[in-house]
């Protein structure tokens, strides 16, 4: 079992920093660095990544807040409209951030006439690693408590051993990024019989991200706490993020089954 400890702020001289906010910012920065490096590998202009990164960050924050307000606690924010802008009090949805960031990126791609799928792939490749940092922040502040469990990886909360959504999603995002890296570095397996294509077709990393992230979130949200001070909204037994995750998986399966034609190695 993992001992329970909570770290919400850290002090650096005269500054008191919010741990989750700090780690989320680090995650954005690391993901941008990795995306830029991926662009260079693909012989694309890495400056494009830095040019759009600030727009993606702003759109992600707006999207994450709107998703939280509209689908997680609409009654609370309807009764307290002034709280909609109080983001320092918490209340950000990761899927809302993904949707907001994706819309900003699509607008940037269209405006600058960039190759759609190749550009999206660069960001899809790096995004899971950025999420790892944010989810570690969630684990440190324990804002996603789960159901009671005897699982060896459970966290010893004050009221018993529980799943911890932040920790489990950090691990899931880490595995997703590992898969991205393995696929991206397929060239090192040139002589392997398991090598299916000379190079991943455009859209590969978008589909990997949508499918794997959606599947992970759909499964892990079943282990979120259903009672206590922090409980997610449920509609028909599923959280809003589970519905989005399920749609992501369905779209991924449909695209792969109907339109995916990887280039076979010779």
C-alpha positions in Angstrom: 0.0 0.0 0.0 1.1 3.6 -0.7 1.2 5.9 2.4 -1.1 8.9 2.3 0.6 12.3 2.2 -0.6 15.6 0.8 1.4 18.4 -0.8 -0.7 21.3 -2.0 1.8 24.2 -1.9 5.5 24.7 -1.8 7.4 27.8 -0.6 10.3 29.2 -2.6 11.6 32.2 -0.7 8.8 34.8 -0.7 6.7 32.8 -3.2 4.1 30.2 -2.3 3.3 28.0 -5.3 0.3 25.8 -6.0 1.8 22.3 -6.5 -0.8 21.2 -9.1 -0.5 24.4 -11.0 3.3 24.2 -11.0 3.3 20.6 -12.3 0.7 21.4 -14.9 2.8 24.3 -16.2 5.9 22.0 -16.2 3.8 19.4 -18.1 2.9 22.0 -20.8 6.5 23.0 -21.2 7.8 19.5 -21.4 5.2 18.5 -23.9 6.0 21.5 -26.0 9.8 20.6 -25.9 9.1 17.0 -26.9 6.7 18.1 -29.7 9.3 20.5 -31.1 11.9 17.7 -31.0 9.5 15.4 -32.8 8.9 18.1 -35.4 12.7 18.3 -36.1 12.9 14.5 -36.4 10.2 14.7 -39.1 12.0 17.6 -40.9 9.3 20.1 -40.0 9.8 23.6 -38.6 9.9 23.2 -34.8 9.2 26.9 -34.5 5.7 26.2 -35.5 5.2 24.2 -32.2 6.5 27.2 -30.1 4.3 29.6 -32.1 1.1 27.8 -31.4 1.9 26.5 -27.9 0.7 29.6 -26.0 -2.6 29.6 -27.9 -3.1 25.9 -27.1 -2.4 26.5 -23.4 -4.9 29.4 -23.2 -7.6 27.4 -25.2 -6.9 24.3 -23.0 -7.5 26.3 -19.8 -10.7 27.9 -21.2 -12.0 24.5 -22.5 -11.2 22.7 -19.3 -13.1 25.2 -17.2 -16.1 25.3 -19.5 -16.3 21.5 -19.6 -16.2 21.5 -15.8 -18.9 24.2 -15.5 -21.2 22.7 -18.1 -21.0 19.0 -17.3 -19.6 18.4 -13.8 -21.1 21.1 -11.6 -23.7 23.1 -13.6 -26.1 23.6 -10.7 -23.4 25.0 -8.5 -22.1 27.5 -11.1 -25.6 28.4 -12.1 -26.3 29.4 -8.5 -22.8 31.0 -8.1 -22.0 32.5 -11.5 -19.1 34.6 -10.0 -17.3 31.4 -9.2 -17.0 30.4 -12.9 -13.9 32.5 -13.1 -12.4 31.4 -9.8 -10.1 28.8 -11.4 -7.6 29.1 -8.5 -10.2 27.2 -6.4 -9.9 24.2 -8.7 -12.3 22.7 -11.2 -10.7 21.9 -14.5 -11.5 19.0 -16.8 -8.7 17.3 -18.7 -11.0 16.4 -21.6 -12.3 19.9 -21.8 -8.6 21.0 -22.0 -8.0 18.5 -24.8 -11.0 19.7 -26.8 -10.1 23.4 -26.3 -6.4 22.8 -27.2 -7.4 20.7 -30.2 -9.7 23.4 -31.6 -7.0 26.1 -31.2 -4.5 23.8 -33.0 -6.9 23.1 -35.8 -7.5 26.8 -36.3 -3.8 27.4 -36.4 -3.2 24.6 -38.9 -6.0 25.9 -41.2 -4.8 29.5 -40.9 -1.2 28.6 -41.8 -2.0 25.9 -44.4 -0.1 23.3 -42.6 -0.3 19.5 -43.2 -3.2 18.5 -41.0 -2.5 15.0 -39.8 1.3 15.3 -39.6 1.0 18.4 -37.5 -1.7 16.9 -35.2 0.5 13.8 -34.8 3.4 15.9 -33.4 1.2 17.2 -30.6 -0.6 13.9 -30.0 2.8 12.2 -29.6 3.9 14.6 -26.8 0.6 15.2 -25.0 0.5 12.1 -22.8 3.9 13.0 -21.3 2.6 16.4 -20.4 -0.4 14.8 -18.7 1.9 12.7 -16.6 3.1 15.8 -14.8 -0.4 17.1 -14.3 -1.6 13.8 -12.9 1.3 13.6 -10.5 0.1 16.9 -9.3 -3.4 15.5 -8.9 -1.9 12.6 -6.8 0.0 15.0 -4.6 -3.1 17.0 -3.7 -5.4 13.9 -3.8 -8.3 15.6 -5.7 -9.4 12.3 -7.4 -10.0 9.9 -4.5 -11.3 6.5 -5.6 -13.3 3.6 -4.2 -12.1 1.5 -1.2 -9.9 -1.3 -2.3 -7.5 -4.0 -1.1 -5.3 -3.4 -4.2 -1.6 -3.3 -3.4 -1.3 -0.1 -5.3 -4.0 1.6 -3.2 -3.4 4.7 -1.2 -3.9 4.7 2.6 -6.4 7.6 2.8 -7.5 8.7 6.4 -10.7 6.7 6.0 -9.2 3.6 4.4 -7.2 2.3 1.4 -8.5 3.7 -1.8 -7.8 3.9 -5.5 -6.2 7.2 -6.4 -7.3 8.6 -9.7 -4.4 11.0 -10.1 -1.8 8.2 -9.6 -3.5 5.7 -11.8 -4.1 8.1 -14.6 -0.4 9.2 -14.4 0.6 5.6 -14.8 -1.8 5.2 -17.7 -0.5 8.3 -19.5 3.0 7.1 -18.9 2.2 3.8 -20.7 0.5 5.7 -23.5 3.6 7.8 -24.0 5.8 4.7 -23.9 3.7 3.2 -26.7 4.1 6.4 -28.7 7.9 6.3 -28.3 8.0 2.6 -29.4 5.9 3.3 -32.5 7.9 6.4 -33.3 11.2 4.6 -33.1 10.2 1.6 -35.2 13.2 2.3 -37.5 15.4 0.6 -34.8 13.4 -2.6 -35.5 14.1 -2.5 -39.2 15.0 -6.2 -39.3 12.3 -7.4 -36.9 9.4 -9.5 -38.3 7.1 -7.4 -36.0 7.8 -4.2 -38.0 4.6 -3.5 -39.9 5.4 -0.4 -41.8 8.2 1.7 -43.1 6.9 4.8 -41.4 3.7 5.4 -39.4 1.0 6.8 -41.7 -0.2 10.3 -40.9 -2.7 10.2 -38.2 -1.2 7.3 -36.4 -0.4 9.1 -33.2 -3.8 10.9 -33.2 -5.5 7.6 -33.3 -3.3 6.1 -30.6 -3.9 9.0 -28.3 -7.7 9.0 -28.9 -8.1 5.3 -28.5 -5.7 4.6 -25.6 -6.6 7.7 -23.7 -10.3 7.1 -24.1 -10.0 3.5 -23.1 -7.9 4.3 -20.0 -10.3 7.1 -18.8 -13.4 5.0 -19.5 -12.0 2.1 -17.3 -10.4 4.2 -14.5 -13.4 6.4 -13.8 -15.3 3.3 -12.6 -12.9 3.3 -9.7 -13.6 7.0 -8.7 -15.3 7.5 -5.3 -19.1 7.5 -5.3 -19.4 9.0 -1.8 -17.4 11.5 0.3 -16.4 15.1 -0.1 -15.1 14.7 -3.7 -17.5 12.9 -6.0 -17.7 13.2 -9.8 -21.0 13.9 -11.5 -22.6 10.9 -13.1 -25.2 10.6 -15.9 -26.6 7.2 -16.4 -23.9 5.8 -14.2 -21.1 7.3 -16.2 -19.0 10.4 -15.8 -18.9 13.1 -18.5 -15.3 12.1 -19.3 -16.3 8.5 -19.7 -18.8 9.5 -22.4 -16.1 11.4 -24.2 -13.6 8.6 -23.7 -16.1 6.1 -25.1 -16.8 8.2 -28.1 -13.0 8.5 -28.7 -12.7 4.7 -28.7 -15.6 4.2 -31.0 -14.3 6.8 -33.5 -10.8 5.2 -33.3 -12.1 1.8 -34.0 -14.3 3.0 -36.8 -11.5 4.9 -38.5 -9.1 2.0 -38.2 -11.6 -0.5 -39.5 -12.9 1.5 -42.4 -10.0 3.8 -43.5 -6.7 2.7 -42.1 -4.2 1.3 -44.6 -0.7 1.2 -43.2 2.2 0.9 -45.6 3.6 -2.6 -45.3 7.3 -3.1 -45.1 9.1 -4.9 -48.0 
